Amino acid sequence: MTDKLLVFVMAPSKAVAAELANSIIEKHYAACINIVDNIASIYFWENKIRSDNEALMLIKTTKSKYKILEEYILNNHPYDLPEIIASPITEGSDSYLEWLEKCVN
């Protein structure tokens, strides 16, 4: 088990995701962010079933940076309730995980 996390965040567009990603990386809240564009999302919001095309951000960070990352996303994301879900990275190449750690410190 490592102290690394993979954080999933949906954004309304690739442009919004890229803007958030750049600022998160600049602040060293994460080491790497991948953006997967054109994700079909179907969800329940304000008593209605909705569907949108969104961009998925895959954010690699550490547990020690998670709370500040979450706070930053909540304060800078255009959604009233952005999806922020973190999963532990239980395994990974030692060299990649070491690089990740160095980038967020």
N, C-alpha and C positions, 0 to 999 in steps of 0.2 A: 504494500500500500504506500502511496506517495501522498504528499501534501498538495499535489497539483489538481486543478479543476478544469473542466471543460464547461463553459457557460454558454447557454443557448439564449439568444435574444433575437426577436423578430423586429423588423423595421418596415415602414410603409414603402420604401423603395431602396434600390441599390445606392442611389445618391445619398440618402439620409444615413444608411448603414455605413457608407464610406466616410462620411463626415464624422460620425460618432467613432468609428474605428480609428481614424487618424488621431483624434484627440485623446482617445484612450491609450494608444501606443505612445504618443508624445509624453503623456503623464506617467508612463511606466506602470500602468495598472494591469497591463497584459503584455505578453511577449509576442503574440501572433494572433491575428484575427482573419479568418476566412469568411468570405461573403458568398453565399449561394443565392443567386437571383431567381426570381420568377417562381417562388414557392406558392402553391395553391393552399390557402388557409380557409378552413370552414370552422366557424366558432359561434358560440352563443354570447351575445352582447346586448345589453339593454332590452331584454325580453324578446329578442329576435335572432333567428339564425342568419348569420352574415357569411359572406365569402369575399376574399380579397386576394390579390397577388401581392406577396411580400418578399422581403429579402431576409434570409437567415444569417445571423452573425454567429460564428463559432469562435469563441474567445478562449484562449489558453492563458491561465493565470494560476496563482497560488491561493491557498486558503487564507493566508495572511493579508492578501490584497482584496479578497472578495468583498468585504463590507464597503470599502471605499469605492470599489468598482460599481457595486450595486447602487450606492448613493449617487454616484456620478451619472449613471444611466437614468435613474429616476428623476434627477434634476435637469437632464438635457435631452431626454427622449420626447418626441412629439405626442406619443400616446398618453392618455390619462392613466392607463394601467399597462405598462409594457410587460411583455412576457420575459421573465428572467428566471432561468432554471439552471442550476449547477449540478453537475455530476462529477464524482471523483474520477481521476485518471489513476486507475489501479496499477497499470503497467505501461511501460514505454521504454524506448531505448535510453540507456543511461546518458549518452551524450546529448540527446535532445532535451531530456528533462533537466540536465545541468544547465544547458543554454537557456531554457525557459526561466529557471531560477535566477540566473544572472541578469536577465533582461528586466525583471520586475523589481530588482533591488537597487 
